[in-house]
Amino acid sequence: MLGDLDPGALPRTGLIRNGVWERPDGAAELPPAYRDELATVQLSRAFGTADGLMLVSGDDAGNNTVRYWSPTDTNQTKTWPIDNDVAVSPDGNVAAFAQPDGTVTVVQDDGSRYFDLGKIPDEGGYSVAGVTGENCAGRSDLADTCEVLVSTLGAEPHTWRIDAHGRTEKVYPGFKQLSGMSSDGDAAGITSYTDSGACSAVENAAGLI
């Protein structure tokens, strides 16, 4: 039955298949190291931006790194340590992640600029759940200046917001863990844990819905 269905359109940010990044506007091969099944560092996850990919890799020792890769600028090779996943802004210009020490790092403008916004003042693991705004340059006069939402995964989990100037504050107290953000600002997360699982909810500007 499924074999009779017509293939759907590619996702807006494309997909990776057999070492090739397939997008609605074309395709590009990943660097050879990310196509080698015997490489020491293995590609584990990829996150599409407007112009490139954030490639997350891990080794046998459990060390995870991330790099930005652009099909139009293959000389970009800088890598960072990463804790958990990458979040991408609604228009795809900014990609954000947390390093194992709590430093929140953003990459923007097709990988040409990157900034360490600051550290989350909390202990435990870190997971970036969302990004708003398309510019993290730190200029207060920019209408689309960015903010990054980070969940901490310690004994007392919290959700933090950090802005382009490195200012932090706790947000979304109704969530035990923030899971993600929609492009229009709705937040989804876990509100409680029970013996049988977890309860989740969505919150908009008016509160939980």
QUIVENRA-V418530 format. One record per residue. PSI is psi in radians with two decimals (NA if undefined). Layout:
# QUIVENRA-V418530
PSI + PSI
This chain:
# QUIVENRA-V418530
-0.87 + -0.54 + -0.31 + -0.13 + 2.52 + 2.43 + 2.47 + 3.07 + 2.66 + 2.61 + 2.75 + -0.68 + 0.09 + -2.99 + 2.80 + 2.22 + 2.12 + 0.73 + 0.20 + 2.31 + 1.90 + 2.17 + 2.84 + -0.47 + 0.22 + -2.96 + 2.68 + 2.43 + 2.44 + 2.81 + 2.62 + -0.65 + -0.47 + -0.01 + -0.05 + 1.96 + -0.26 + 0.10 + 2.60 + -0.75 + 2.15 + 2.38 + 2.19 + -0.59 + 2.69 + 2.45 + 2.11 + 2.39 + -3.00 + -0.54 + -0.25 + -2.75 + 2.48 + 2.03 + 2.09 + 2.24 + 2.73 + 2.71 + -3.13 + -0.35 + 0.00 + 0.21 + 2.22 + 2.41 + 2.78 + 2.55 + 2.70 + 2.35 + 2.24 + 2.26 + -0.26 + -0.16 + 1.44 + 0.02 + -0.11 + 2.01 + 0.09 + 2.39 + 2.75 + 2.67 + 2.57 + 2.51 + 1.97 + -2.36 + -3.13 + 2.47 + 2.53 + 2.44 + 2.80 + -0.70 + -0.02 + 0.14 + -0.43 + 2.31 + 2.34 + 2.57 + 2.87 + 2.40 + 2.83 + -0.40 + 0.11 + -0.02 + 2.24 + 2.14 + 2.46 + 2.56 + 2.33 + 3.05 + 0.97 + 0.66 + 0.01 + -0.34 + 2.49 + 2.58 + 2.47 + 1.93 + -0.55 + -3.10 + 2.54 + 2.18 + 1.05 + 2.71 + 2.85 + -3.05 + 2.87 + 2.42 + 2.05 + 2.20 + -0.31 + 2.77 + 2.33 + 2.61 + 2.79 + 0.19 + 2.17 + 0.46 + -0.24 + 0.17 + 2.15 + -0.22 + -0.01 + 2.23 + -0.47 + 0.54 + 2.57 + 2.76 + 2.51 + 2.36 + 2.26 + 2.28 + 2.35 + 2.54 + 0.49 + -2.84 + -0.57 + 1.53 + 2.51 + 2.88 + 2.28 + 2.57 + 2.32 + 2.33 + -3.08 + -0.25 + 0.04 + 0.12 + 2.37 + 2.63 + 2.63 + 2.42 + 2.96 + 1.05 + -0.30 + -0.17 + 2.37 + -0.63 + 2.26 + 2.25 + -0.61 + 2.99 + 2.50 + 2.93 + -0.38 + 0.21 + 0.00 + 2.44 + 2.45 + 2.47 + 3.08 + 2.23 + -0.44 + 2.75 + 2.48 + 3.05 + -0.45 + -0.05 + -2.52 + 2.67 + 2.41 + 2.82 + 2.94 + 2.44 + 2.33 + -2.92 + -0.41 + -0.14 + -2.93 + 2.46 + NA
